[in-house]
Amino acid sequence: MKLRNTFLLVLLLIVYVPVTFAQKGINWSEDGLYYTKVKDGNIVKIDPKTESETVIVKKEQLTPAGASKALWPQSYAYSSDKTKLLIFTNTAKVWRYKTRGDYWVLNLANSELHQVGKSAPSQSLMFAKFSPDGKQVAYVSEHNLFSEDVSSGVARKLTLDGTRKMINGTFDWVYEEEFGCRDGFRWSPDSKRIAFWQVDATRIRDYYMLNTTDSVYSRVIPVEYPKTGDAPSPVKIGVVSLSNQVIRWMKIEGDPQQNYLPRMEWSGTDELVVQQLDRRQQESKLIYCNATDGNSRTFWAENDEAWVDLNVAEPSGDPSGWTWINNGQDFLWVSEKDGWRHIYKISRDGKSVTLLTKGNYDIGAIRGIDETNNYIYFTASPSNATQLYLYRVRINNPSKQFKEEAELVSNAKLKGTHNYDISPRAKYAFHSFSNHNTAMVAEWISLPENKPLNSSKSIMNMVKTDPAINVEYMQVVTEDNIILDAWMNKPKNFDATKKYPIVFYVYGEPATTTTDDVYGNHDNFLYGGDMSTDGYIQVALDNRGTPALKGAAWRKAIYRKNGTINIRDMAMGAKKIIESNNFIDKDRVAVWGWSGGGSSTLNLLFQYPDIFKTGVSIAPVTNLLYYDNIYTERYMGLPQENMESYINGSPVTHAKNLKGNLLLIHGSGDDNVHFSNAEALVNELVKYNKQFEFMEYPNRTHSINEGPGTSKHLQTLYTNFIKKNCPPGAK
C-alpha cells in the first residue's frame, strides 16, 4: 500500500537533484574520493572537490561487436581488482523495479566485451555480481541460481528446482513488497560458496488478475499472494559449493511456515548471520549459522507486544548488508526496545550491548560511518518531527560525548529537511535542503569539518524563501487530547472574512507521513491547475500510527486498531481545524488519498459523514482481509485472533453510512491492492442504494500511470469531481 505515497518525493528528487542521484543515490567509489555516472554514453569519474570530470569508459567500449549502438548501463559494478566492469542493461520491471535484464562484462585492459548468460532468455538475468576474487559472475535466471566463469564463459546451474513458485536466489511478491527483499544470494568472502534464499510458494494460493484488453480473448495473470490469515511461504537458506554444487541447508529452529527470514549475510568465511522474525513479528532473533554443517545458534533476541521493526539503515530501504565495525568485532543495530528508535553497538557474541544514541528521541536513518574519526552519522529531529537534520555520535567511548548526547551537524539556522548522501569512509557528502517555502538547494561538503567544498556554491548562498507560499505549520490538539502535526496551505489573495472550501490530503497508516516540511509537499500533484489560485484551503495532518519520529508509543498506538484509532485522530483533527477557523466552509469539506490514503478516505467518509462531504479514494484496501499477510498481520495481529478489529477497521463494514459524494478509482491490473477491493465495496454500496461514481482503469497497476493518456485522464477526472462537488473559491 506504500507505492503511490512516495510519488511526490521521487518527483522532487528527479526535478531538483541530478538524475544520477535520484532513487539509487550516488555511485561512490569504494574509497569515497570520487563518484561515477553515465554521461553522453560514457562513464565518467567526478571529483566532488573540484567537480572535474574524467571519462573512464568510452561509449565505444560499450558497443558490442557488430552492434550499431552502445549499451546503456542502468547500473554497473567493478571487480575487486578494478580490471573488469559488470554492466546491467536492457532492463525490465519485476513488480516495482527494473531488476531483470541483460549483463555484460567489459575487460578494461583490452576493451573486450562479452555477454553473461548468453544461452539464457533475453532480459532474464537478475542481480548478477562478481565473486570477491573477480573470477566468477553469479546470477539468477528463471528462478534458478547460476555461476559463470568470466574467462571461459562456461556457466553452471547451481539449483535445479526453480519454478514460478519455487524461487531460488530472489523472492516472491510479498517479501519484496513488505521486507524490501529482492537480491536473494550472497558470495562467500573466499569466492568458494554462495548462500541463497529459497522461497517455497507452492502452498500459497494465486490471486488471478484478468487482462481483457490486450487480445481478443482474456488472459489470466496469476500472482502468488498470501492474504492476511494465510501462513507464510516456507523460506530456507542454502549454501551451495561451487566445487561440487552440493547444497547445505541451514538448520534454523522454528516452523518455517510460522517465521520469516528477512536478512542474511556472511559474517565470516564459514559463517552466516541471519535475522528471523516470528509470524506475528513480535520477536526478532539474530542467529549464526555454520555454513559447513548447517548448525545454528541464536545469540541475540528482542520482543515487543506490538511488532519489532525490520532492522535497516534506512527505514523503508533495502535490508541488504550488515554493518560490521571495529574489524568485525561489533555491529550496529537499530532497535525500539527502550521506546525510541535508537542505534546500538552489539558485540559479535551478543553479550555486550552499548546504546549510542541516548535520549528521548528517534533516529531517522544511519547515513554514514567514519571509523577513522570515530563517528556515526544519522538523521533525527528531536524537537520537530516534521523536519530532519544530521547528527553524529561517537562509535567507541560514547560516554565521552559532547555537551549534548548527540552533536548537530546540520546548520541549525536552516529549519526544514536536510538530506545527505555520505561517501564511504565519510569524507564527502552531497547535502540538500528544503522546507515548505524554500526550494531545494544542494552543496558538496567535507566531513568531519562540515564545510562546503566550494564556498561560492554553499547552501547558505543559495537559499531563497518564496514569499508567495502561504503555508502554515501547526499542532492541533484534538478533543481526545492528542497532539497532531499539520500544515495548512491557504489560497492566494486570502481574505479571512470569507468562507473557503477545504481539501484534506490523507494517508494515515504506518507506511508514510504527509506533514514533512519539504518543498512541494503542500500542493496537490493530482489537481489540474493550482488549487491555491482556484481558492482552496489545503490541509494535511499525521495521526497516531504514522511513522513520525515521535517515539514507539506514537507509532504503535495503531496496533490492532488500523481503521479506527487513526481514523478518529484524523477526523478529530479535521473537526478542530474546521471549528477553529471561521473562514472554512463546513459544507465544502473534501478528503482524498491513494492506497492506504484511499482506505482512510473511505473510512473518514463512512465513519464521520457529518464532517467530510466529498471524497476521492484511489486504489484503496476496502477489506483488511484482502491485503497481504506480512503488512496486515504486523499491524493488526492474526485475524484468527482479532477478527472483530479487522471488521471494524475495514471501510466496507461502514459503507452503508455514506452520505456525501464519493469517487472510487482503481486499476484492474493492480497486483498490490487487488481490484477485488473495489468490487467488494461496489457491491456493498449497491446493496444499500448508495449513489457514487466509479472509474476502473483496465490493466493499470497500483500507480495507474500505464498507457497513453492515463495520467492526464486521471488528473482531469479527479479535478472535475472536486470542482463539481466541492466548488472552489471564496464566498
N, C-alpha and C positions, 0 to 999 in steps of 0.2 A: 504493500500500500504506500510505499515511500517515493516511488519514481517521480511523479509529477511535481512533488513539492520541492525538489531540488532544481527545477527548471529555471527559476529566476536567477539563482546563484550561478549556475553554469552559464547562463546568458551573459551575466555581468562579467564573468571571467573572460569569456570569449571577446566581449566588446572592449574591455579596458586593459586586458593583460595580453602580452604577446602570445600568439597561438601555441608556441612551444610549451608555455607554462600552463595552459588550460587543462583541467581534468587530471592529467597524468603527473603534473609537476615538472620540475626542471630535470633534464637528463645530465646529472652531475657526473664528473669523473670520480673514480674511487678515492683519489686524494683530496677532492673537493676544491681544487685550484682552478678548474675551468668547467664549462659545460658545453654540450654539443647540441646541434639541431640541424634539421634539413632545411636548406635554403637554395632555391633555384635548382633543385635536383641534386645538389651536392650536400655532403655532410660537412659542416663547418664547426670549428672549435672556437669558443669565445672566452676571452679573459674578462671576467666581470670587473676587474680593477681598471683596465684600460679600454674595454669594450672593443678591442681589436679582434678581427675575425681571420681565421686561417682555414683554408679548405684542406681537410684531411682525407676525404674520399671524394673523388670526382665522379660526376654522374656517368661519365664514360665507363668507369669501373663498375658501375651498377647496371650496365647493359649486357644482358645475356648474349651469348654467341648466336648470331642470326636474327636477333630481335631488332626492331626498329626504334624502340624507346627504352629508357632506363626503368628499372624498378623504382617504385616509390615506397620507401620504408614507412610503415606505421610505427615501428619501433625497431631497435637494433641493440645488440649486446656484443662486447668484446670477449674473446677468450682470455684466460688468465694471463697469458704471456703477451697479449695485445697484438698477436700476429694474424688473427682471423676475426672476422666480423660476421655475426649471425643476424640476418635481415628478415623481418616479418613483413609480408606484403600480400596484396590481393585478398584482403580480409573480408570476413562475413560475420554477421551477428550470430551469437548463441544467446538467446533471450535478450539480455540488456546491452552487452558489449561485443565488440568485434574481437573475439578470441579464437577465431578459426580462420585459416588461410594457408598461404604457402611460405616456406622458409628457404633461404639461400645462404650459403657460406661463401664469403669473399676472402681469399687469401691476399692479405695486404702486401706481401712481399712481391708476388708476381702477377697480381690482379686477376687471378683465375677465379671464376665464379661458377659454382655448381649448385644445383637444387637438392635439397634434402628431401628424402621420401618421394623420389620421382615416381615410384610404382604405385603410390597411394593416390586416391582420387584428388582432383584439384580442390583446393580450399578445405582440405580435411584435417590438416595438422593443427595441433594446439599445444601451446606452452613449451615449445622447443627451447632447449638450453644446453650450453656446453657443459661437459663434465669439468670438474675443477682442474684436471690436467690438460684440458683442451683437445683431447684425442677423440672424444665421442660427442654426439648430439643425441639427446633423448627427447621424445615427443609422444603425444597421444594422437591416435588416428582411429576414428570409428570405434571408440570406447576401449581400445587396447593400447598398451604401452610398448614403445619400440626404442631401441638404441641403434645408432648408426655410426660406423667408423668413418671419421672425417676423411682420412687419406684414401681409403678404398671405395667408400660409398656403400659398403655392404651393411645391410640393415638386418636386425634380429627382432623378431616378435617376442616380447618378454611375457605377455599374458595372452591367453588363447580363448578366453571365455567371454570376451566383451560383446555386449548387445546393447540395444536401447535401454534395457532395464538392468543389465549387469555392467556397471560402469567402473572402469579402471582408470586411475590417473586424473580424473576430473570428478565432477559432482552432478547430482540431479538438480532439478529446478529449485527445490526448497532450500537446500544447503547454499546454493548461490544467492538466492534472494534474501535469506534471513541471516546467514552467517558470513556472507561475502566470500565464500569458498569457491574458487574457480580452478586455480592451478593445483592439481592434486598429486604431485610427486616431487621428491627431493633427492638430489645426488648425495651420496656419502662423501665425506671430506677426502677419502682416498680414491675416489672415482671407481671403486670396485662394485658398488651396490647402489640400488635405487629403492628408496622407501616410497610407498604409494598408498593412497586410499582406494578401497573398493566399496562401492555403494551397491547394495543388493535391493533394487527397487521392484523386484519381481512380485512382491506381495502388496505393492501399492496400486490401488485402482487408478485407471486413467480417467481424466476428465476429457470429454470429447468436444472439441471445438469443430464448427462446421463452416467450411469455405464454400459459399454458394455463388460466388461471382466470377471466379477465375476459369470456369469451364461450364459446359452445358449441364453436366451432372455435378452434384455437390460432392465435396471431398471431406472426409473425416480426418481431423488432426488430433491425435491422442497426445495428452500430456500427463506424465506420471506426477500426480499431485496429491500429497497426503492432506486430507481435510482434518480440521481440528477434531479430536476424538480418536483419530486413527493412530496406531502405533507407528513410530518412525521406521524408516528403512534401516535394516541392519547394516552397519558400517564397520569394516575392519581394516587394519593396516598390515600390509605385507612388505617384506624386504626381499627383493629379487637380486640374486648374484649374477653378474654379467658373465662369469666364467662358465657356469653350468646351467643358468636360467632356472635354478631351483628357487621357489618362493617359500620363505619362512613367515608364517603368520604370527603376529604378536598376540600373546595370551593376556588380554586385558580383562580384568574382573568385571562382572556385571552382564546382564542380559543385553546384547547389542540392540534388541528391539525396544529397549526402555532407556537407552542412553545415546548421547551424541558425542562425536569426536571432532570438534571444530578446529583444533590446532594440532600440528605435528611438525617437529623439526629435528634434525640431528643435533645431539648435544655432545658428540664425540665420534670418533671413528667407528665405534661399535655400539653406540647407544642413541636411542631416540628419547625425546621428551614430548609427552602427549597431554593435551587437556581433554578431560571427559566431563560432560555435563549430564546430569540425570534428566529424564524426560521432562520433569516439571521445571528444570533449570534453576533449582534451588540449592543444588550442591555442585561445586566445581572442584575437581581433583586434578592435580598435576602428577603425572606418572612417568617413571623411567622404564623404558623397555630395552632389554638386551637384544640387539639385532641378530645375534648368532643363535640363541636358543629360544627367543621369544618371551622369556620370563619377564614379568613386570612387577613394579612396586610403587605404591603411592607415597609421595614424600611431602605433599602439601595439599591442604583442602580448606575450603571455606563454604559457609552456608548462609542462606538468607531466607526469611519467611515469605518473601515475595519472589524475587528472582535474583540470580547472580549474573551480572553483565559479562558478556564475552570480552576477555582482555585483548584490546588492540591499542596501538599507539594513537590511532585516530578513531573516535567513537563510532563512525559509520564506515570505516575504511577496510582495506584488505587485511585479514588477520595473518598473513604470512610473515615469517621472520620471528626470531626470538631475540630479545635484547640482552645479550650477554655482556657483562662488563668485568673489569678487573681480571683480564686474561681468563675469562670463563669461570671464575670462582664465584661470581654472583650474577644475578639477573634482575632486571627491573620488572615490576608487576604493578598493574593498576587495579585498585580494589575500592569498594564502597563499604568495607567491613566495619568501619567506625562511624558510618553515617554520612561520610563525604567521599567524593571521588578523589583518591589520593594515590601518589606514587610510592611504592615500597621497594627497597633493596632487599632481596632474599638470597641467602647463601645457597650454593649448589645443592647442599644436602637438605635444605628447607628448615634448618634448625635455628638460623639467625635471621630475624626479620627487623628491618630498620625503616621507620616511617621518614620519608624525605620531605614531604610537603606538609608541614604541620600547620594546623589552624582550621577554623570553621569555614572552609571554602572548598569549592570543587576545582580540580584542574580540568581543562578542556581537552587538550591533546599534547602528547610529547612531541616536540618539534625538532630537537637536536640533542646530541650528546658530545661533549668535549671532555674526554678523559684526561687530556694533557693539562687543561686548566681546571679540571675537577668540577665541571658544571653539567647540569642537565637543564635544558630549556623546555618550557611548556607554556601553554596558553591558560589564562584564567581571568576571572573578573570578580574579585571578592565582594565588591560593593555595588555592582550593577550588572545583573545577569543578561541584559540586552547587549552588552558591549564585550570586547575581548582584547586582551593585552598579553604581551610576552613577559614572562618571569623566568627566573633561574634560581636554583638552589645548588648546594654542593652535593656531590655524589658520595664522597667519603668525608668523614669527620663532620657530619651535618650539624653537630652541636656548635661548631664554630661558624655559625651563620652571621649574617649582617645584623644590624639592629632589629630589622624585621625578619620574620621567619623566611620570607622569600623576597628576593630583590626584583623590583620592577625594572624591566629593560626598556619597554616602550616609553615614549615621551608622554608624561602624564598630562601635558597640556593638550594633547590631541585626543579628545574624548570621542570614542566610537569603536570601530572594529579594526584591529590590526591583524594581518596575516603574514606568516613567514614561511618561506621555503629555505631551510637551512642546509648548507652543504655538508657532506660527510666531514667529520672532524671539526665541524662548526667554525670554520674560518670566515666564510662569507654567508650572506643571506639576501634573498630577494624579499623586500618588505613592502607591503601595500597597506594603504589605509583609506577608509572612507567612513562617513556617517550619513545620517538622514538628509543633510543639506550640503554635503561635501562630496563631490565626485571622486572616484577612486584615483589616487596618485600612488606612485611607486618609486622605490630607490633601491640601490645596492648598498649594503652596509658591511662593515668588517666586524668581526667578533673576536674576542670578548669586549672590544672597545666600544662597540655600538656607535660607530661613526660612519657617515656616508662616504663611499669610495670617491664620489665626485661631489664636492660641496655645492657646485652650481646646480646640481640635479637632486639636491636633497628634498625630501618631502616638505620640510618647513618652508622651502622657497616656492613650492608649487601649490600648496593648499589654497583653495579658493571656495569660500562659502557662497552658496546660491541664495540670495535674499528672497527670491521668488517662491521658494519652497516653504510652505506653511504647515509644517508637521510639528505636532506637539507630543512629546513623550510624557507619560503619566503613570501613576499607580492607582488602581481602582480598588477600593475596599468594599466587598460585597456585604450583603445583609447576613451572610454566614461568617463574616469577619475574615475572609480570605483576601489576601492582597495579590492582585493580578497586575502584571506589566501590560501596558497597552500603548498604542500610538493613535493619534487622530490626524488625518490629513484634511484640512479644511479647504473649501472651494476658493478659487481665485475671486477677488473682489468681495470677500466675505463680509456680510452685514449681520451682526448679532441680533438685530431687531427682527430678522426674518426667519422663516422656517425652511429647513433644508432636508432632503432625503438622505438617509444614511445607509451605507452598504458595508456589511461586516465580511471580512475575509477570514476563514477559519480553517484550522486543521484539527488540533485538539488531542492527538494521540501521541504515544511515546516516540514516534519516529522523527519529529521535527518541530521547530518553533516558527512563529510568524512575526515575532517582535524584534528581531535582530536589528541593531542600529547600523545598517549598511545602506549605501546609496542605491536608490532604485527599488527599495523594498516597500515603497509606500504608494505605488501606482499600480493599477490593475492591468496586468500584462495581457489579459484576455479581452479587455474592453476596446472596441474600435473607436478610438478617439482619446480625448483627455477628460477623465471624469471630473477633475478639478475645474476645468473650464466649463464643463456642462453643468456644474452646480451640485455635485455630490460631495457629501462628507464620507470619507473612507476611514475605517477603523479595523484594527486587528488587536487581539489580546490572547495571552497564553495562560491556560488553566493548569491546575494540578495534573500531573501525569505527563506533561510535555517535558522534553529533555533539557530544560533550562538548568543552568549552573546554580541551583538553589538548594542543593542537598538531596540525599537519597530519599528522605521522607516526602519531599515535594514530588519527586518523580514516581515514587512507588505508592503514592496515595491512590493511584488508579487501579491497583491490583484487585482483580475480580470485580471491578466497577467501571470498566470501559463501557461507555454508552450511557452512564448515569452520572457519576460524580463529575466527570469532565464536562458533560453537557450542562449540568447545573451551574458549574463555575462560569462557563461562557454566557449562559442565559442571565445569571445574576449580575455578571459584569456588564453585559449589554444593557440590562434594566437600569443599573446605576448610572451609566453614561447617558442614557436617554433622559432619565428623570432629572439629572443634574444640569442639563443644558436645555434651556428653553428654545434654542434655535434649531432643535431637532424635531422633525415632523414625525410624530408617533404613528401616523398612518402610512408613512413611506419608509418602512424598515425592511431591508433586504439582507440576505446572507447567502454566501456561496463558498464552495470548496471542491477540491478534487481528491479522489481516492479516499484516504481517511477523513479528509475535509469534506468530501461528499457525504460520507456517513454522518459526520457531525451536523452538516446542513440539514439532513433529513430528520435527525433526532431533535434538532432545535425547532424545526417547523412543526413536528408532530407532538413533541412534549411541551413546548411553550408557544402555542399558536397565538396567544394574545400579545406576544412581543414581536414575533417575526411574521411578516405579512407575505413576503416573497422569497423564494429560494431557488438557486440553481445548483443541482447536485450532479457532479461529473464522476463517473466510474466508481460509485460507492459500494462498500460492503453493506448489504441490507440485512443480512442474517449472519451473525457471528459464526454460526456453524458451517458457513460456506467458505471460510478462509482457511489458510494453511495451518498446520499444527504447530510449527515452531513459533511463529509470531503470536498466534492467538493463545496458545496454552501458556506461553511465557507470561502474558499479562492477565489472563483470565483463569488460569488453572485448567484442569481437565474438565470437560463438560460432563463426564460421568459423575463428577463430584460437585459440580457447580452449575447445573443446568438452569436453575432459576435466574442466575446472574446473566447467563447467555441470552435467555429470553428477554429479560428486562433491558439489556443493553442493545438489542437488535432493533434497528429502525422499523422493520416490517411489523414488529409487535404493536407499534404505536401509529401505524399508517391510518387507522380509522379516525384519528383525531385531526387530520388535515383540514384546515380552514382556508388557508391562503393560496397563493399562486405557486405552482411547482413546475419547474422544467427539469426533467430527468434525462441525462445523456450517458450513453455507454457505447463502447466498441464491441462488436460481436466477436472479434478476434483477440480479446483481452485474456492473456494467459495468466495474468496476475490476479485481478479481481474479476472472476468469471461473469460472463454475460447472464448466467442464471440468476445472479443477484438482482439484475434489473427486471427479469421476467417474474421473479417471485414477488417483487414489490408491485409490479404492474397488476398481477393477479389480485393482490390484497387491496389495492386502490379500487380496482374494478368491483370487487366484492362489495365494497361499501359505497359504491357510486360516487367516488371522489374524482372530480374532473381535474385533469392535469395535462401537461404537454410532455411528449416523449420523443427523443431522437436517437435512433440507432445508427451507428456508423459501421457499415458492413466490413468485416475483416480487419478493422483497425484495432491496434493494441491499446494498452493502458495509457499511452501518451497521445493517442488519437491525432497523429500527425502524418500518417502514411497516405500516399495517393495525391494526385493533383487536386488542388483547390481545397483540401480538407481543413487546413488551419484557418484559412480565410473564411470558409463556411462556418466553422465552429465559432469564430470570433463574431461574425455577423449574427448568427443565431443567438448567441449569448447577449450581445449588445441590444438587439431589438427586444428581447424578452425583458431585460432590465428596464429599458426605457418605457416599454409599454406598461409594465406592472408596478414600477417604482419610478414614476416620471421625474425627470431631472429639473433642477432649477429652484430658486427661492420663491417663496410665497409670502 
